[in-house]
């Protein structure tokens, strides 16, 4: 979570509210922030750190491991209408990629801004080539986009 | 189970935020993007 805290300004600039959540109590969150996260991130954690002590919220999102009594790593992007647009669930030993979360948010915001008239192909990065779905594009993606356009 | 393109389950939770203990409701963030991050536990390593 310290990596998200360290890059919080980028989320803020995109109008994204970050919420972290684990089964730990708010008291433990405070000590973790005071003693470790704020040191790694360079400043105190700027977003709310939520407590899901019973695992009930994790159950709702399908990430609560009843045997271990913890929530596994799960990242959900929720749009302004309250719909989940993206989710990523990982087992504990592998961490997330903050850059990928930001990339996906920018992509979804572009799609919503254009009312779905533009969509983002595989590997799209900010400023990169988008596609305009429609009958003219059927069977012609190869004319407009190559793998090298995104994966440079 | 959650599903992309479908409504996010609503919840309310106790929280720690900037030196204070507070309560957070997901519905308070309607009209904003939210990134909700579950993780296994405080003081874990990754």
N, CA and C atoms of all chains as a GROMACS GRO file, in nm:
protein
  594
    1UNK      N    1   0.082  -0.121   0.000
    1UNK     CA    2   0.000   0.000   0.000
    1UNK      C    3   0.086   0.126   0.000
    2UNK      N    4   0.213   0.110   0.045
    2UNK     CA    5   0.300   0.229   0.048
    2UNK      C    6   0.326   0.281  -0.094
    3UNK      N    7   0.328   0.191  -0.193
    3UNK     CA    8   0.352   0.235  -0.332
    3UNK      C    9   0.236   0.321  -0.381
    4UNK      N   10   0.114   0.285  -0.339
    4UNK     CA   11  -0.003   0.367  -0.376
    4UNK      C   12   0.005   0.501  -0.304
    5UNK      N   13   0.042   0.496  -0.175
    5UNK     CA   14   0.053   0.621  -0.097
    5UNK      C   15   0.155   0.714  -0.159
    6UNK      N   16   0.268   0.657  -0.203
    6UNK     CA   17   0.376   0.740  -0.259
    6UNK      C   18   0.333   0.808  -0.389
    7UNK      N   19   0.241   0.745  -0.462
    7UNK     CA   20   0.197   0.801  -0.590
    7UNK      C   21   0.054   0.855  -0.583
    8UNK      N   22   0.013   0.890  -0.462
    8UNK     CA   23  -0.126   0.931  -0.440
    8UNK      C   24  -0.165   1.052  -0.524
    9UNK      N   25  -0.070   1.144  -0.545
    9UNK     CA   26  -0.102   1.265  -0.622
    9UNK      C   27  -0.151   1.231  -0.762
   10UNK      N   28  -0.099   1.123  -0.819
   10UNK     CA   29  -0.143   1.083  -0.953
   10UNK      C   30  -0.288   1.035  -0.952
   11UNK      N   31  -0.327   0.967  -0.844
   11UNK     CA   32  -0.466   0.925  -0.833
   11UNK      C   33  -0.556   1.046  -0.810
   12UNK      N   34  -0.508   1.136  -0.726
   12UNK     CA   35  -0.583   1.258  -0.695
   12UNK      C   36  -0.607   1.339  -0.823
   13UNK      N   37  -0.504   1.350  -0.906
   13UNK     CA   38  -0.515   1.428  -1.029
   13UNK      C   39  -0.620   1.369  -1.124
   14UNK      N   40  -0.642   1.239  -1.113
   14UNK     CA   41  -0.742   1.173  -1.198
   14UNK      C   42  -0.879   1.169  -1.130
   15UNK      N   43  -0.887   1.228  -1.010
   15UNK     CA   44  -1.015   1.230  -0.938
   15UNK      C   45  -1.051   1.095  -0.879
   16UNK      N   46  -0.950   1.017  -0.844
   16UNK     CA   47  -0.975   0.883  -0.791
   16UNK      C   48  -0.957   0.883  -0.640
   17UNK      N   49  -1.058   0.834  -0.569
   17UNK     CA   50  -1.049   0.816  -0.424
   17UNK      C   51  -0.995   0.677  -0.396
   18UNK      N   52  -0.884   0.669  -0.327
   18UNK     CA   53  -0.828   0.538  -0.291
   18UNK      C   54  -0.881   0.496  -0.154
   19UNK      N   55  -0.920   0.370  -0.141
   19UNK     CA   56  -0.956   0.312  -0.011
   19UNK      C   57  -0.880   0.182   0.003
   20UNK      N   58  -0.803   0.168   0.112
   20UNK     CA   59  -0.738   0.039   0.137
   20UNK      C   60  -0.818  -0.033   0.245
   21UNK      N   61  -0.812  -0.165   0.246
   21UNK     CA   62  -0.894  -0.240   0.341
   21UNK      C   63  -0.832  -0.375   0.373
   22UNK      N   64  -0.825  -0.404   0.502
   22UNK     CA   65  -0.778  -0.535   0.547
   22UNK      C   66  -0.855  -0.571   0.674
   23UNK      N   67  -0.829  -0.691   0.728
   23UNK     CA   68  -0.902  -0.733   0.848
   23UNK      C   69  -0.846  -0.667   0.975
   24UNK      N   70  -0.737  -0.593   0.962
   24UNK     CA   71  -0.676  -0.529   1.079
   24UNK      C   72  -0.763  -0.416   1.132
   25UNK      N   73  -0.748  -0.386   1.260
   25UNK     CA   74  -0.827  -0.279   1.321
   25UNK      C   75  -0.772  -0.142   1.281
   26UNK      N   76  -0.854  -0.038   1.295
   26UNK     CA   77  -0.803   0.098   1.270
   26UNK      C   78  -0.683   0.133   1.358
   27UNK      N   79  -0.675   0.073   1.477
   27UNK     CA   80  -0.562   0.101   1.567
   27UNK      C   81  -0.431   0.048   1.506
   28UNK      N   82  -0.441  -0.073   1.452
   28UNK     CA   83  -0.321  -0.132   1.390
   28UNK      C   84  -0.284  -0.053   1.263
   29UNK      N   85  -0.386  -0.009   1.187
   29UNK     CA   86  -0.358   0.074   1.068
   29UNK      C   87  -0.277   0.197   1.109
   30UNK      N   88  -0.317   0.258   1.221
   30UNK     CA   89  -0.247   0.379   1.265
   30UNK      C   90  -0.100   0.350   1.294
   31UNK      N   91  -0.076   0.242   1.367
   31UNK     CA   92   0.062   0.210   1.403
   31UNK      C   93   0.143   0.172   1.278
   32UNK      N   94   0.080   0.099   1.186
   32UNK     CA   95   0.151   0.062   1.062
   32UNK      C   96   0.189   0.188   0.984
   33UNK      N   97   0.094   0.282   0.977
   33UNK     CA   98   0.124   0.408   0.906
   33UNK      C   99   0.236   0.484   0.979
   34UNK      N  100   0.221   0.499   1.110
   34UNK     CA  101   0.320   0.575   1.188
   34UNK      C  102   0.459   0.514   1.178
   35UNK      N  103   0.465   0.380   1.190
   35UNK     CA  104   0.596   0.315   1.209
   35UNK      C  105   0.660   0.268   1.079
   36UNK      N  106   0.581   0.252   0.974
   36UNK     CA  107   0.641   0.194   0.854
   36UNK      C  108   0.597   0.261   0.724
   37UNK      N  109   0.466   0.263   0.697
   37UNK     CA  110   0.422   0.312   0.566
   37UNK      C  111   0.467   0.455   0.539
   38UNK      N  112   0.453   0.541   0.640
   38UNK     CA  113   0.488   0.681   0.618
   38UNK      C  114   0.637   0.696   0.590
   39UNK      N  115   0.716   0.603   0.641
   39UNK     CA  116   0.861   0.609   0.616
   39UNK      C  117   0.889   0.566   0.471
   40UNK      N  118   0.822   0.458   0.428
   40UNK     CA  119   0.844   0.411   0.291
   40UNK      C  120   0.790   0.513   0.189
   41UNK      N  121   0.669   0.565   0.216
   41UNK     CA  122   0.605   0.655   0.119
   41UNK      C  123   0.662   0.797   0.125
   42UNK      N  124   0.724   0.832   0.237
   42UNK     CA  125   0.779   0.968   0.250
   42UNK      C  126   0.680   1.066   0.311
   43UNK      N  127   0.559   1.020   0.339
   43UNK     CA  128   0.457   1.103   0.403
   43UNK      C  129   0.350   1.010   0.458
   44UNK      N  130   0.266   1.058   0.552
   44UNK     CA  131   0.161   0.970   0.605
   44UNK      C  132   0.066   0.925   0.493
   45UNK      N  133   0.005   0.810   0.514
   45UNK     CA  134  -0.092   0.758   0.417
   45UNK      C  135  -0.206   0.859   0.402
   46UNK      N  136  -0.231   0.908   0.279
   46UNK     CA  137  -0.330   1.014   0.261
   46UNK      C  138  -0.474   0.965   0.244
   47UNK      N  139  -0.493   0.835   0.227
   47UNK     CA  140  -0.629   0.785   0.200
   47UNK      C  141  -0.680   0.706   0.323
   48UNK      N  142  -0.813   0.688   0.334
   48UNK     CA  143  -0.869   0.611   0.446
   48UNK      C  144  -0.824   0.466   0.441
   49UNK      N  145  -0.785   0.413   0.558
   49UNK     CA  146  -0.747   0.272   0.570
   49UNK      C  147  -0.861   0.204   0.646
   50UNK      N  148  -0.936   0.119   0.574
   50UNK     CA  149  -1.058   0.061   0.630
   50UNK      C  150  -1.031  -0.071   0.701
   51UNK      N  151  -1.120  -0.099   0.796
   51UNK     CA  152  -1.109  -0.222   0.873
   51UNK      C  153  -1.227  -0.314   0.840
   52UNK      N  154  -1.195  -0.434   0.798
   52UNK     CA  155  -1.297  -0.536   0.765
   52UNK      C  156  -1.277  -0.651   0.862
   53UNK      N  157  -1.301  -0.625   0.992
   53UNK     CA  158  -1.259  -0.719   1.096
   53UNK      C  159  -1.326  -0.856   1.084
   54UNK      N  160  -1.448  -0.862   1.035
   54UNK     CA  161  -1.517  -0.991   1.023
   54UNK      C  162  -1.495  -1.057   0.888
   55UNK      N  163  -1.437  -0.983   0.794
   55UNK     CA  164  -1.421  -1.036   0.658
   55UNK      C  165  -1.548  -1.024   0.575
   56UNK      N  166  -1.651  -0.958   0.632
   56UNK     CA  167  -1.781  -0.952   0.562
   56UNK      C  168  -1.771  -0.874   0.430
   57UNK      N  169  -1.687  -0.770   0.429
   57UNK     CA  170  -1.676  -0.691   0.306
   57UNK      C  171  -1.597  -0.771   0.202
   58UNK      N  172  -1.492  -0.838   0.249
   58UNK     CA  173  -1.415  -0.925   0.159
   58UNK      C  174  -1.502  -1.035   0.100
   59UNK      N  175  -1.595  -1.087   0.181
   59UNK     CA  176  -1.689  -1.188   0.130
   59UNK      C  177  -1.772  -1.132   0.015
   60UNK      N  178  -1.818  -1.006   0.033
   60UNK     CA  179  -1.900  -0.943  -0.072
   60UNK      C  180  -1.824  -0.932  -0.204
   61UNK      N  181  -1.693  -0.915  -0.192
   61UNK     CA  182  -1.610  -0.895  -0.313
   61UNK      C  183  -1.537  -1.023  -0.355
   62UNK      N  184  -1.565  -1.133  -0.283
   62UNK     CA  185  -1.506  -1.261  -0.323
   62UNK      C  186  -1.358  -1.273  -0.297
   63UNK      N  187  -1.305  -1.197  -0.200
   63UNK     CA  188  -1.161  -1.201  -0.174
   63UNK      C  189  -1.127  -1.247  -0.031
   64UNK      N  190  -1.230  -1.284   0.046
   64UNK     CA  191  -1.202  -1.326   0.184
   64UNK      C  192  -1.168  -1.475   0.188
   65UNK      N  193  -1.051  -1.506   0.244
   65UNK     CA  194  -1.007  -1.644   0.260
   65UNK      C  195  -1.044  -1.688   0.402
   66UNK      N  196  -1.148  -1.772   0.412
   66UNK     CA  197  -1.198  -1.810   0.545
   66UNK      C  198  -1.098  -1.893   0.623
   67UNK      N  199  -1.017  -1.972   0.553
   67UNK     CA  200  -0.920  -2.057   0.623
   67UNK      C  201  -0.811  -1.972   0.686
   68UNK      N  202  -0.760  -1.878   0.609
   68UNK     CA  203  -0.652  -1.793   0.660
   68UNK      C  204  -0.706  -1.677   0.744
   69UNK      N  205  -0.832  -1.645   0.725
   69UNK     CA  206  -0.890  -1.533   0.798
   69UNK      C  207  -0.842  -1.397   0.751
   70UNK      N  208  -0.806  -1.390   0.624
   70UNK     CA  209  -0.760  -1.261   0.567
   70UNK      C  210  -0.825  -1.238   0.431
   71UNK      N  211  -0.817  -1.113   0.388
   71UNK     CA  212  -0.856  -1.080   0.251
   71UNK      C  213  -0.732  -1.094   0.162
   72UNK      N  214  -0.746  -1.165   0.051
   72UNK     CA  215  -0.632  -1.171  -0.042
   72UNK      C  216  -0.622  -1.037  -0.113
   73UNK      N  217  -0.516  -1.022  -0.193
   73UNK     CA  218  -0.496  -0.895  -0.262
   73UNK      C  219  -0.600  -0.880  -0.373
   74UNK      N  220  -0.686  -0.781  -0.362
   74UNK     CA  221  -0.787  -0.760  -0.464
   74UNK      C  222  -0.802  -0.612  -0.491
   75UNK      N  223  -0.793  -0.576  -0.617
   75UNK     CA  224  -0.803  -0.433  -0.652
   75UNK      C  225  -0.922  -0.413  -0.745
   76UNK      N  226  -1.014  -0.325  -0.705
   76UNK     CA  227  -1.138  -0.302  -0.779
   76UNK      C  228  -1.145  -0.156  -0.819
   77UNK      N  229  -1.167  -0.131  -0.948
   77UNK     CA  230  -1.190   0.007  -0.995
   77UNK      C  231  -1.340   0.026  -1.010
   78UNK      N  232  -1.392   0.124  -0.937
   78UNK     CA  233  -1.536   0.150  -0.935
   78UNK      C  234  -1.562   0.287  -0.998
   79UNK      N  235  -1.649   0.292  -1.097
   79UNK     CA  236  -1.669   0.418  -1.171
   79UNK      C  237  -1.767   0.509  -1.097
   80UNK      N  238  -1.784   0.632  -1.144
   80UNK     CA  239  -1.869   0.729  -1.071
   80UNK      C  240  -2.015   0.686  -1.061
   81UNK      N  241  -2.058   0.592  -1.145
   81UNK     CA  242  -2.196   0.542  -1.132
   81UNK      C  243  -2.205   0.429  -1.031
   82UNK      N  244  -2.091   0.385  -0.977
   82UNK     CA  245  -2.092   0.279  -0.878
   82UNK      C  246  -2.076   0.140  -0.938
   83UNK      N  247  -2.038   0.134  -1.066
   83UNK     CA  248  -2.016   0.004  -1.129
   83UNK      C  249  -1.868  -0.036  -1.124
   84UNK      N  250  -1.844  -0.163  -1.103
   84UNK     CA  251  -1.707  -0.213  -1.108
   84UNK      C  252  -1.663  -0.218  -1.254
   85UNK      N  253  -1.554  -0.153  -1.287
   85UNK     CA  254  -1.505  -0.160  -1.426
   85UNK      C  255  -1.390  -0.258  -1.441
   86UNK      N  256  -1.310  -0.274  -1.335
   86UNK     CA  257  -1.195  -0.364  -1.346
   86UNK      C  258  -1.166  -0.425  -1.212
   87UNK      N  259  -1.115  -0.547  -1.214
   87UNK     CA  260  -1.071  -0.608  -1.088
   87UNK      C  261  -0.951  -0.697  -1.114
   88UNK      N  262  -0.866  -0.704  -1.013
   88UNK     CA  263  -0.747  -0.788  -1.021
   88UNK      C  264  -0.729  -0.853  -0.884
   89UNK      N  265  -0.718  -0.984  -0.883
   89UNK     CA  266  -0.704  -1.055  -0.756
   89UNK      C  267  -0.577  -1.138  -0.760
   90UNK      N  268  -0.492  -1.121  -0.660
   90UNK     CA  269  -0.363  -1.189  -0.654
   90UNK      C  270  -0.349  -1.262  -0.521
   91UNK      N  271  -0.278  -1.373  -0.522
   91UNK     CA  272  -0.243  -1.437  -0.395
   91UNK      C  273  -0.137  -1.350  -0.326
   92UNK      N  274  -0.121  -1.366  -0.195
   92UNK     CA  275  -0.040  -1.271  -0.117
   92UNK      C  276   0.106  -1.246  -0.162
   93UNK      N  277   0.182  -1.345  -0.213
   93UNK     CA  278   0.325  -1.314  -0.231
   93UNK      C  279   0.361  -1.219  -0.344
   94UNK      N  280   0.268  -1.189  -0.433
   94UNK     CA  281   0.301  -1.099  -0.545
   94UNK      C  282   0.225  -0.967  -0.530
   95UNK      N  283   0.299  -0.859  -0.537
   95UNK     CA  284   0.240  -0.726  -0.520
   95UNK      C  285   0.180  -0.674  -0.649
   96UNK      N  286   0.106  -0.564  -0.632
   96UNK     CA  287   0.037  -0.504  -0.748
   96UNK      C  288   0.131  -0.414  -0.826
   97UNK      N  289   0.084  -0.367  -0.939
   97UNK     CA  290   0.158  -0.269  -1.018
   97UNK      C  291   0.076  -0.140  -1.024
   98UNK      N  292   0.123  -0.038  -0.952
   98UNK     CA  293   0.049   0.088  -0.944
   98UNK      C  294   0.036   0.152  -1.082
   99UNK      N  295   0.140   0.139  -1.164
   99UNK     CA  296   0.136   0.199  -1.298
   99UNK      C  297   0.024   0.138  -1.381
  100UNK      N  298   0.003   0.008  -1.364
  100UNK     CA  299  -0.103  -0.058  -1.441
  100UNK      C  300  -0.241  -0.011  -1.394
  101UNK      N  301  -0.257   0.008  -1.264
  101UNK     CA  302  -0.385   0.060  -1.215
  101UNK      C  303  -0.412   0.198  -1.274
  102UNK      N  304  -0.311   0.284  -1.274
  102UNK     CA  305  -0.327   0.419  -1.328
  102UNK      C  306  -0.357   0.413  -1.479
  103UNK      N  307  -0.290   0.322  -1.549
  103UNK     CA  308  -0.314   0.308  -1.693
  103UNK      C  309  -0.459   0.269  -1.719
  104UNK      N  310  -0.509   0.175  -1.642
  104UNK     CA  311  -0.647   0.131  -1.662
  104UNK      C  312  -0.747   0.243  -1.631
  105UNK      N  313  -0.720   0.319  -1.526
  105UNK     CA  314  -0.810   0.430  -1.491
  105UNK      C  315  -0.812   0.532  -1.606
  106UNK      N  316  -0.693   0.566  -1.658
  106UNK     CA  317  -0.686   0.662  -1.769
  106UNK      C  318  -0.761   0.608  -1.891
  107UNK      N  319  -0.749   0.480  -1.916
  107UNK     CA  320  -0.817   0.419  -2.032
  107UNK      C  321  -0.968   0.426  -2.014
  108UNK      N  322  -1.017   0.388  -1.896
  108UNK     CA  323  -1.162   0.394  -1.872
  108UNK      C  324  -1.214   0.536  -1.877
  109UNK      N  325  -1.136   0.630  -1.827
  109UNK     CA  326  -1.180   0.769  -1.830
  109UNK      C  327  -1.187   0.819  -1.974
  110UNK      N  328  -1.094   0.776  -2.057
  110UNK     CA  329  -1.097   0.815  -2.199
  110UNK      C  330  -1.222   0.758  -2.267
  111UNK      N  331  -1.249   0.631  -2.240
  111UNK     CA  332  -1.367   0.566  -2.301
  111UNK      C  333  -1.494   0.638  -2.257
  112UNK      N  334  -1.503   0.671  -2.128
  112UNK     CA  335  -1.624   0.737  -2.079
  112UNK      C  336  -1.635   0.880  -2.131
  113UNK      N  337  -1.519   0.947  -2.143
  113UNK     CA  338  -1.517   1.084  -2.195
  113UNK      C  339  -1.566   1.090  -2.339
  114UNK      N  340  -1.533   0.989  -2.417
  114UNK     CA  341  -1.572   0.989  -2.558
  114UNK      C  342  -1.707   0.919  -2.578
  115UNK      N  343  -1.772   0.883  -2.467
  115UNK     CA  344  -1.899   0.815  -2.478
  115UNK      C  345  -1.888   0.681  -2.547
  116UNK      N  346  -1.771   0.619  -2.538
  116UNK     CA  347  -1.751   0.488  -2.599
  116UNK      C  348  -1.718   0.495  -2.748
  117UNK      N  349  -1.703   0.617  -2.800
  117UNK     CA  350  -1.667   0.630  -2.943
  117UNK      C  351  -1.522   0.591  -2.968
  118UNK      N  352  -1.441   0.600  -2.862
  118UNK     CA  353  -1.302   0.553  -2.872
  118UNK      C  354  -1.279   0.445  -2.768
  119UNK      N  355  -1.205   0.342  -2.806
  119UNK     CA  356  -1.168   0.235  -2.714
  119UNK      C  357  -1.018   0.216  -2.720
  120UNK      N  358  -0.963   0.152  -2.615
  120UNK     CA  359  -0.817   0.144  -2.606
  120UNK      C  360  -0.769   0.002  -2.632
  121UNK      N  361  -0.688  -0.015  -2.737
  121UNK     CA  362  -0.638  -0.149  -2.768
  121UNK      C  363  -0.537  -0.199  -2.665
  122UNK      N  364  -0.504  -0.325  -2.679
  122UNK     CA  365  -0.408  -0.391  -2.590
  122UNK      C  366  -0.282  -0.307  -2.570
  123UNK      N  367  -0.242  -0.292  -2.445
  123UNK     CA  368  -0.116  -0.222  -2.416
  123UNK      C  369  -0.124  -0.071  -2.429
  124UNK      N  370  -0.242  -0.017  -2.451
  124UNK     CA  371  -0.258   0.128  -2.469
  124UNK      C  372  -0.194   0.205  -2.354
  125UNK      N  373  -0.126   0.313  -2.388
  125UNK     CA  374  -0.073   0.406  -2.288
  125UNK      C  375  -0.130   0.543  -2.319
  126UNK      N  376  -0.131   0.630  -2.218
  126UNK     CA  377  -0.184   0.765  -2.236
  126UNK      C  378  -0.123   0.831  -2.360
  127UNK      N  379  -0.208   0.888  -2.444
  127UNK     CA  380  -0.160   0.954  -2.566
  127UNK      C  381  -0.145   0.857  -2.683
  128UNK      N  382  -0.161   0.730  -2.655
  128UNK     CA  383  -0.144   0.630  -2.760
  128UNK      C  384  -0.265   0.619  -2.851
  129UNK      N  385  -0.249   0.537  -2.954
  129UNK     CA  386  -0.353   0.522  -3.055
  129UNK      C  387  -0.477   0.454  -2.996
  130UNK      N  388  -0.594   0.510  -3.026
  130UNK     CA  389  -0.719   0.446  -2.985
  130UNK      C  390  -0.788   0.393  -3.111
  131UNK      N  391  -0.892   0.315  -3.091
  131UNK     CA  392  -0.970   0.265  -3.205
  131UNK      C  393  -1.112   0.317  -3.192
  132UNK      N  394  -1.176   0.340  -3.308
  132UNK     CA  395  -1.314   0.387  -3.310
  132UNK      C  396  -1.402   0.272  -3.357
  133UNK      N  397  -1.473   0.206  -3.261
  133UNK     CA  398  -1.552   0.090  -3.301
  133UNK      C  399  -1.665   0.131  -3.396
  134UNK      N  400  -1.695   0.044  -3.490
  134UNK     CA  401  -1.802   0.072  -3.586
  134UNK      C  402  -1.788  -0.026  -3.700
  135UNK      N  403  -1.886  -0.026  -3.787
  135UNK     CA  404  -1.889  -0.125  -3.895
  135UNK      C  405  -1.768  -0.112  -3.987
  136UNK      N  406  -1.718   0.012  -4.001
  136UNK     CA  407  -1.602   0.033  -4.090
  136UNK      C  408  -1.478  -0.037  -4.037
  137UNK      N  409  -1.474  -0.062  -3.906
  137UNK     CA  410  -1.353  -0.119  -3.847
  137UNK      C  411  -1.351  -0.273  -3.853
  138UNK      N  412  -1.466  -0.331  -3.884
  138UNK     CA  413  -1.474  -0.478  -3.882
  138UNK      C  414  -1.376  -0.536  -3.984
  139UNK      N  415  -1.287  -0.621  -3.935
  139UNK     CA  416  -1.189  -0.684  -4.024
  139UNK      C  417  -1.077  -0.592  -4.068
  140UNK      N  418  -1.076  -0.468  -4.017
  140UNK     CA  419  -0.976  -0.370  -4.063
  140UNK      C  420  -0.886  -0.319  -3.951
  141UNK      N  421  -0.895  -0.383  -3.836
  141UNK     CA  422  -0.810  -0.336  -3.725
  141UNK      C  423  -0.663  -0.339  -3.769
  142UNK      N  424  -0.627  -0.439  -3.847
  142UNK     CA  425  -0.488  -0.453  -3.891
  142UNK      C  426  -0.440  -0.332  -3.971
  143UNK      N  427  -0.534  -0.259  -4.035
  143UNK     CA  428  -0.494  -0.140  -4.112
  143UNK      C  429  -0.462  -0.023  -4.019
  144UNK      N  430  -0.524  -0.026  -3.900
  144UNK     CA  431  -0.513   0.091  -3.811
  144UNK      C  432  -0.421   0.071  -3.692
  145UNK      N  433  -0.398  -0.054  -3.658
  145UNK     CA  434  -0.324  -0.079  -3.535
  145UNK      C  435  -0.237  -0.203  -3.549
  146UNK      N  436  -0.112  -0.190  -3.501
  146UNK     CA  437  -0.026  -0.307  -3.495
  146UNK      C  438   0.020  -0.322  -3.351
  147UNK      N  439   0.068  -0.438  -3.319
  147UNK     CA  440   0.115  -0.463  -3.183
  147UNK      C  441   0.220  -0.360  -3.144
  148UNK      N  442   0.302  -0.322  -3.241
  148UNK     CA  443   0.411  -0.226  -3.212
  148UNK      C  444   0.356  -0.088  -3.174
  149UNK      N  445   0.231  -0.058  -3.208
  149UNK     CA  446   0.176   0.073  -3.172
  149UNK      C  447   0.165   0.090  -3.020
  150UNK      N  448   0.146  -0.020  -2.949
  150UNK     CA  449   0.133  -0.010  -2.804
  150UNK      C  450   0.254  -0.064  -2.731
  151UNK      N  451   0.306  -0.175  -2.781
  151UNK     CA  452   0.418  -0.238  -2.709
  151UNK      C  453   0.550  -0.195  -2.770
  152UNK      N  454   0.588  -0.072  -2.742
  152UNK     CA  455   0.713  -0.021  -2.800
  152UNK      C  456   0.829  -0.051  -2.708
  153UNK      N  457  -2.092  -1.281  -0.596
  153UNK     CA  458  -1.958  -1.250  -0.649
  153UNK      C  459  -1.961  -1.120  -0.729
  154UNK      N  460  -1.857  -1.042  -0.718
  154UNK     CA  461  -1.854  -0.918  -0.795
  154UNK      C  462  -1.834  -0.947  -0.943
  155UNK      N  463  -1.879  -0.856  -1.026
  155UNK     CA  464  -1.870  -0.876  -1.171
  155UNK      C  465  -1.841  -0.742  -1.236
  156UNK      N  466  -1.751  -0.741  -1.332
  156UNK     CA  467  -1.723  -0.614  -1.400
  156UNK      C  468  -1.848  -0.570  -1.478
  157UNK      N  469  -1.868  -0.439  -1.480
  157UNK     CA  470  -1.984  -0.384  -1.547
  157UNK      C  471  -2.109  -0.385  -1.461
  158UNK      N  472  -2.098  -0.443  -1.341
  158UNK     CA  473  -2.214  -0.452  -1.251
  158UNK      C  474  -2.188  -0.367  -1.126
  159UNK      N  475  -2.296  -0.332  -1.052
  159UNK     CA  476  -2.277  -0.245  -0.935
  159UNK      C  477  -2.183  -0.305  -0.830
  160UNK      N  478  -2.100  -0.221  -0.774
  160UNK     CA  479  -2.010  -0.262  -0.666
  160UNK      C  480  -2.093  -0.281  -0.539
  161UNK      N  481  -2.070  -0.391  -0.464
  161UNK     CA  482  -2.142  -0.409  -0.338
  161UNK      C  483  -2.114  -0.292  -0.242
  162UNK      N  484  -2.220  -0.241  -0.181
  162UNK     CA  485  -2.206  -0.128  -0.089
  162UNK      C  486  -2.162  -0.179   0.048
  163UNK      N  487  -2.093  -0.096   0.123
  163UNK     CA  488  -2.050  -0.134   0.257
  163UNK      C  489  -2.018  -0.010   0.338
  164UNK      N  490  -2.005  -0.032   0.467
  164UNK     CA  491  -1.961   0.074   0.559
  164UNK      C  492  -1.855   0.012   0.647
  165UNK      N  493  -1.750   0.086   0.680
  165UNK     CA  494  -1.643   0.028   0.761
  165UNK      C  495  -1.578   0.134   0.850
  166UNK      N  496  -1.529   0.088   0.964
  166UNK     CA  497  -1.447   0.174   1.049
  166UNK      C  498  -1.314   0.195   0.979
  167UNK      N  499  -1.253   0.312   0.999
  167UNK     CA  500  -1.131   0.343   0.926
  167UNK      C  501  -1.038   0.432   1.008
  168UNK      N  502  -0.912   0.431   0.966
  168UNK     CA  503  -0.814   0.528   1.016
  168UNK      C  504  -0.779   0.619   0.900
  169UNK      N  505  -0.787   0.751   0.922
  169UNK     CA  506  -0.758   0.844   0.814
  169UNK      C  507  -0.694   0.970   0.868
  170UNK      N  508  -0.569   0.993   0.830
  170UNK     CA  509  -0.496   1.116   0.865
  170UNK      C  510  -0.506   1.150   1.013
  171UNK      N  511  -0.470   1.054   1.097
  171UNK     CA  512  -0.463   1.082   1.240
  171UNK      C  513  -0.593   1.070   1.314
  172UNK      N  514  -0.699   1.031   1.243
  172UNK     CA  515  -0.830   1.021   1.311
  172UNK      C  516  -0.896   0.887   1.283
  173UNK      N  517  -0.981   0.844   1.378
  173UNK     CA  518  -1.064   0.727   1.355
  173UNK      C  519  -1.198   0.775   1.301
  174UNK      N  520  -1.246   0.709   1.198
  174UNK     CA  521  -1.365   0.757   1.129
  174UNK      C  522  -1.443   0.639   1.073
  175UNK      N  523  -1.552   0.670   1.004
  175UNK     CA  524  -1.633   0.568   0.936
  175UNK      C  525  -1.640   0.602   0.789
  176UNK      N  526  -1.631   0.501   0.705
  176UNK     CA  527  -1.635   0.526   0.560
  176UNK      C  528  -1.748   0.444   0.500
  177UNK      N  529  -1.828   0.511   0.417
  177UNK     CA  530  -1.934   0.441   0.341
  177UNK      C  531  -1.897   0.452   0.194
  178UNK      N  532  -1.908   0.340   0.123
  178UNK     CA  533  -1.876   0.345  -0.021
  178UNK      C  534  -1.968   0.443  -0.093
  179UNK      N  535  -2.093   0.449  -0.051
  179UNK     CA  536  -2.186   0.536  -0.125
  179UNK      C  537  -2.152   0.684  -0.112
  180UNK      N  538  -2.070   0.719  -0.013
  180UNK     CA  539  -2.027   0.859  -0.001
  180UNK      C  540  -1.940   0.901  -0.121
  181UNK      N  541  -1.888   0.803  -0.194
  181UNK     CA  542  -1.798   0.836  -0.306
  181UNK      C  543  -1.866   0.820  -0.442
  182UNK      N  544  -1.998   0.812  -0.439
  182UNK     CA  545  -2.070   0.807  -0.567
  182UNK      C  546  -2.036   0.936  -0.643
  183UNK      N  547  -2.030   0.929  -0.774
  183UNK     CA  548  -1.988   1.039  -0.862
  183UNK      C  549  -1.836   1.057  -0.864
  184UNK      N  550  -1.764   0.968  -0.800
  184UNK     CA  551  -1.616   0.971  -0.809
  184UNK      C  552  -1.567   0.833  -0.847
  185UNK      N  553  -1.450   0.828  -0.906
  185UNK     CA  554  -1.382   0.699  -0.923
  185UNK      C  555  -1.328   0.655  -0.789
  186UNK      N  556  -1.335   0.526  -0.763
  186UNK     CA  557  -1.280   0.470  -0.640
  186UNK      C  558  -1.188   0.353  -0.676
  187UNK      N  559  -1.071   0.349  -0.616
  187UNK     CA  560  -0.988   0.230  -0.625
  187UNK      C  561  -0.987   0.164  -0.487
  188UNK      N  562  -1.052   0.050  -0.478
  188UNK     CA  563  -1.065  -0.022  -0.352
  188UNK      C  564  -0.960  -0.134  -0.351
  189UNK      N  565  -0.870  -0.130  -0.253
  189UNK     CA  566  -0.759  -0.227  -0.249
  189UNK      C  567  -0.764  -0.312  -0.124
  190UNK      N  568  -0.797  -0.438  -0.141
  190UNK     CA  569  -0.786  -0.535  -0.031
  190UNK      C  570  -0.642  -0.584  -0.025
  191UNK      N  571  -0.594  -0.614   0.096
  191UNK     CA  572  -0.460  -0.672   0.110
  191UNK      C  573  -0.460  -0.760   0.235
  192UNK      N  574  -0.366  -0.857   0.240
  192UNK     CA  575  -0.374  -0.960   0.345
  192UNK      C  576  -0.355  -0.908   0.487
  193UNK      N  577  -0.273  -0.809   0.507
  193UNK     CA  578  -0.260  -0.763   0.645
  193UNK      C  579  -0.155  -0.655   0.662
  194UNK      N  580  -0.175  -0.573   0.764
  194UNK     CA  581  -0.075  -0.472   0.800
  194UNK      C  582   0.054  -0.544   0.839
  195UNK      N  583   0.165  -0.482   0.815
  195UNK     CA  584   0.297  -0.534   0.849
  195UNK      C  585   0.333  -0.662   0.773
  196UNK      N  586   0.260  -0.688   0.663
  196UNK     CA  587   0.309  -0.795   0.575
  196UNK      C  588   0.409  -0.730   0.479
  197UNK      N  589   0.476  -0.812   0.399
  197UNK     CA  590   0.597  -0.762   0.336
  197UNK      C  591   0.582  -0.707   0.194
  198UNK      N  592   0.476  -0.747   0.123
  198UNK     CA  593   0.470  -0.707  -0.018
  198UNK      C  594   0.375  -0.589  -0.035
   0.00000   0.00000   0.00000
